[in-house]
């Protein structure tokens, strides 16, 4: 591909949107799917092997918003990948099962191991059995499926994945103040959310109703340069690259780390899509995918040459994908950061009201609830008030079934432990006032020059 990455990729996605998907307003979805398609199976980065380079995408939204149709059109165009429905798949069908044969028992591979080094799209992923999602967790992390029965079997299972899901229950995506919050309702465990590299979503209001009734003769007429044969060849070439074929120079590594550091500072890790500990790996995977899609190669056409501009492009793509109107991960993060600053006073009040024993008891709990806080304080009103303040201060994070403490709150409690500045026993009297209150101020150890 010749020209700047932005211009080339822009022309590519114009072509795919107009001549393949034939739908308007799904540009970012097409881009996200395309990046996942071209992600590497494995590569070397920062002197270590990344054994699971295949990327994963979650597409969430309301029914009949064009999610599935757009993705299936791209899949048909690329002529690669498998498609299954989550409402009918079983554990044996997706992972593996043990069957009886004339010669005894044998392991039958499911769709994930059968698509090793390929791609699978799971439609209706919200219908997946929670137990099955849990069983998939280690496979998604390691790219290996271990079956321990009478005889042990290990199956390679490095698969690029696209999950398509509706929101849980009767709630639509538009009913969430920020669509990204729907992810934590859909996926029960934060560690399972963290294994997605990107999340995108669409609500019913995103559908361009005018375009639905536009005659085909009025559609934009763009030359179909990126035809099926061209795209299929690039995908197959990207999928066939081995670890030694992916070249990341020191300059490119620096660029990846710079982009990763920026992104991890721009998005709140409480919805763990871009957490600091994993951001550099996720950006590296995206940069390699962009390089492969751009056919950045050597004269022998064997290597994938990853350049700094590929990392920069992926960083910008990540921001575009997560700022679509129905997801607004960027706006949600700004709200979270602002809220954390505004509510810091209440966070300190809660910690000092709990005291050393109360904080230790709270940190010992796997999950947090108003009832647990009532038990710690020994008082119903104090427990309910503490839970209310913690919710408003956003130090309580909620998954689909439970609530837990934010890592920032836990770290702040530990810092107070180290300072030795907390009282011994819980006392919730100061929580019943709307301001700090004299009780709370008097209970704090006076540091020199503080008052």
N, C-alpha and C positions, 0 to 999 in steps of 0.2 A: 504494500500500500504506500503510495506516495503522498506527500503533503503533510501538514501538521496533524497530530493525533485528533485534535478537536474537530478539524474540518472533515477528516476521513471518517471518523466515527459518526459525526453528524450526518454525513451523506448516507452512510450505511443504515442508520436507524430511520432516516427519512424514507429510504427505500423499503425497509422491512415493515414500517408502519403503514405505508401507502399500498404496497403491492403484495404484501403477505398477510399481515394481521387485518388490514382494511378496517381499522377502527381508530378513532381519534381519542387523544387524551390518555394513551397508554404507553407513551414514549419511555418513561422511566422503567416500566415493567419489562418492556422489550430489552432495554439495556441491561437490567439486572439478570434476566434469563440468559442473555447472550454471554455475559461475563461468567456466570456459573458454568455454562456449556464449555468454555475454553479454559477453565481452571485446571491446574496440574494434578496428577495423582500423587506425586512426591517430588521433593526437590531439596537442595541443600541451602541453608541460610544461617548466617552467623556461626558457621563452623559446625552445625549440627543438622541431622537429617530430619526433615519434616515428612513423616511417613503418611500423613493424612492431609494432602493438599487440596483434595476435591472440596469444592465450596458447597454450601447449603443456603437455600433461599426459602423464606416463609412468605407466602402471599395470602393475606387475610382480608376479609371484607364481606360485604353483603351478598346475598344471592342475586344472580343475574346481573352482574356488573361487568361481565366480559373477561373475568380472570381466566377461567378454564379455556374459553374459546381462543383467546389471544395466545396462550401458551401452547395449546395443541396445534395451532396454525404454524407457530415457530418450529415445533417439534417435527411436524410433517415437512416443513421446508428444509430443515437440517437433515432429515432422514436418519436420525439417530435418537436413541433413548427409548425407555419403556414407560408405559402409563398404566397405573392401577388405581382402583377406587378404595379408599380407606374404609368405607362402610361395609365391605364384604370380605376384606382380607383377614386371614388368620395368622397366628404366630408361625405355624408351619409353612404357610404360603409365602409369608414375607421373609422370614429368617431361615428356618430349616426345621425338618421333622424327621422322626425315626419311623421307617416303614418295615413291614415284614415281607420277606421274599422267600423264594424256594430255598435259597442258600443261607437264610437267617436274616438278621436285622441289618439294615443299611440306612445311611443318612441321605435324605433327599433335600437338596438345596432349594431355598426359597428364592424369591425374585431379587432380593438385595445381593446375595452372593453370586447369583447368575449374571448380574449386571456389574460385576467387578470391573473397574476401570471404565465404566460407562456412566449413564445417567438414568435416573428414575424420577418420575413425577407421581406424587401421591395426591390424588384428588380426594375431596371430602376428608382431609386429615383430621378434622375435628371429631370425626366418628371413630378414630382409632381407639382401641381399647387402652386405657391408661397403663395396664400391665404390659402391653406390647410396647408402648412408648418407653417404659422403664427398661425393658429388655433391650431395646434399640440403643439405649444411652451409651453403653460401653463400645458398641459397634461403631456408632457415629464418632466417638472420640478416637478410637484406635485404628479403625479400618479393618478389624479382625473379629470374626465370630468364633467364639470357643463353645463347643458343644461337649459337655461332660456327662456322658451316660455310662453304659456298660463299657463302651470304648470311647476314647476321647478323639474328637475331630476338630481341626482348626481350619476355618475357611477364610480366605482373603475377601475383604468386603469394602474396598475403597470405591465409593459410589458418589457421584455428584447427585444432590437431591434438591428437588423443588416440592415443597409442601403447599398445597392449596387448601385453605380452610375458611369456613364461615365463622362468624363470631358465635360465642357460646350463648345458648338460651335464646330468648326472644329479643335480646338487645341488638340494635344495629350499630354499625361502626360510627355513624353520625351521632349517636347518643352518648358516646364517650367524649369528654371535653378535648381529649387528645387521643387519636386513634391508637397510638403506640401502647396505651394502657390496656388495650384488648388482648395484647400478647400474653400478659401475666394471668389473665383469666383463662386463656386457651391452653397454655402450657403450664402444668402444675409446678414443675421444679425449675428454679433459676438456672441450674446447671444444664438443663435441657434447652432452655432459651439461649444460653451462651454459645451453644454449638451452631447456631445459625450465624452466617456471615452477614446477611442482610435481611431486612424485613420491609415489605411494602404492602400497601393496602388501598382499597377503594370502597367508597360508599355509594349508595344508589344515586346520590346527588352528583356524583362525578360523571355519570353517564351523559354523553352529549346527545340529548334527545333530537336535536335538529339534524345531526348527522345520521341518525337512524333512518330518517325518512328522505334522505337526499338520494336522488337517482344516480345510478352508477356513471352516467355520462357526465355528471358534474363533479365526480371525484378528481382529485389532483392527478395529473398525468405526469408521472416521473418515469424515466427510463429504468427498466428493471436490470440494473447492472449486477447486483449481488443475487444472482439466481441460485436455484437449489443446488446445482452441481458445484458451483463455486463455494457456497457455504458448507456443503457436506465435505468437500475436500479439506477445507481449513480445519473443521472440527476433527476429522479423522487424523489429520497431521498433528494437531495439538494433543489428541488422546494417545498417540503413539510415541510421544517424547519420553525418554527415560531420564533418570535423575541427572546423569552426566550431560544431558543435552540442554539443560537449563542453566544459563550463565548469568550470574548476578555479580557485577563488579563491586569494588569497594565504594565507588562513587554512588552506584545505585543503592547499595545497602544503606549508605548515609541518608539518601533521599527517602527510602522506605521508613527508616527510623524517625526522620523528621516529620513525615506525614502521619505516622502512627502516633507520635507524641501529641501532635496537634489534634487529631481526632479524639484521642482518649481524654483530652482536656475539654472537648466541646460537647461530649455526650455523657449524661449521668449514668454511672455504672449500675445503679439500682435496677435498671432494665438492662441486663448484661449483654448487649449486642456488641459494644465496642469498649471492653474493659481494659484498663492499662496493662494487665498481665498478659493478655492475648493479642493486643492491638497490632503489635509488630508482625505477628504471624499472619493475621488476617489481611493486613495491608500487603504483605509479601505475596500471599496467594492471589489477591486481586491484581497486583502489578504484573505477575507472571501471566495471568489470564488475559490482561489487556495486551501484553506483548505478543502472546500467541495469536490473539485475534487480529492484531495488526500485521501479522506475519513478519515480525522482526527477527530476521534470521541471518545466517552467514552465507557465503557463496555456495556451499554445498547443500544448503537448505536443510540442515540437520539440527542446528542449535536454535534455541529460543534465546535471543539476546535481550535481556531485560534492562531498560534504560531508565534514568531518573524521571524522565517525562511520563513513563508508564505509571510509576508510583503516584506522581502528581495528578495524572488523569483519574486514577482510581479514587484518590481522596476526594476529588471534585464530584465524581460519580456517586460515591457513598453519600455525600451531602445532598445531592439532587434527589436520590432515591428516598432518603429518610426525611425529606422536607415536603413531600407531596401533601396536598391539603388534608387528606384523610388520615395521615399518620402523624406528621408534625413532631417528629422526635426532637428536632432542634428547638422548637418552641416549648415543648414540654420540659426539656432540660433547662432552658432559661428560666422557666417558672420555678423549677425545683431549686436551682441555685439561689434565685432571689428569695424564695420562701425560706430556705435554710438560713440565710443571713437575717431575715426579718424575725425568725422565731428562735434565734440563738438564746435569747434571754429565757424563754420558757424551757429550753433544753437544760440549761444550767439549773433552773429552779427544780426541775424533775430530779436531776442527779443528786442535788443536795437534799431534797426531801426524802429520797430513797435511803441515803446514808450508805455506809459500807456494807452492812448486812443486807440491806434491800437490793443494792446493785449486784452483790454476789448472787443473791437468790434469783434475780431477774436474768442475769447472764447464764445461769445454770439451766434455764428453761429452753427447750428447743424452739417453742413458739411463744408468742406473747398474746395476752388477751386481757380484757377488763377484769375478768374473774381472777386471773392470776395476780393482777395488781391489787385487787381487793384483799386477797389472802396475804400478800406481802405487807400491806399497810394495816391489815386487821380492821379495815373500815370501808364500808361500801362506797360512801361518797368520795373518799380520797382516792380509791382505786378507779372509779369511773372518771373522776376529774383528771387523774394522771393519764389515763388512756386517751381521753379527749385531747389533752395538751400534746401528747406524743403524736397523735394522728395529725393535728394541725401543724405541728413542727416537722412533719414528714420524716420522723425517725422510725416510723412503723411502715414496713413494706408488706404488701399483701400479694400472696399467690392465689391460685384458684380456690384453695380450701383453708389456708392458714395465714397468719400474720407473723412476721418476724422482725427483729431489730435491724436497722441499717448498720452497715459496717462503720460509718462515720460516728454513729452514736456509741457503738461498742468501743471504738478507739478513744473517744472522748472520756468514757467512763474509766477505761484503763489508765488514761493520763492522770485522772483525778486520784486513782488508786496510788500511782507512783508519787504524786505530790503529797499524799497523806492528808488531804484537806477535807475529807468527808467526816461527818459525824458517825456515830456507831449504829444507831437504830433508825428505822424509818419513822418519819413524822410528816404527815401530809397536811398539816394545818396551813402551811404557807401556800399550798396549791389552791386553796379556796378563795384566794383574792385574785383580782384581775391584773394586779401589778406585782412587783417583787415583794412588797410588804415588809413590815419591820421584822416579823419573825424570821423571814428568810435572810434578810440582810444581817440580822444579829447572829444567825446560826453559822454564817460563813466566817472562816478564820480571817482575821484582819491582817492583811499584808502591809508592810511599811509603805506609806504613801498612797494606799488604796482609797482611804476615806479622809 
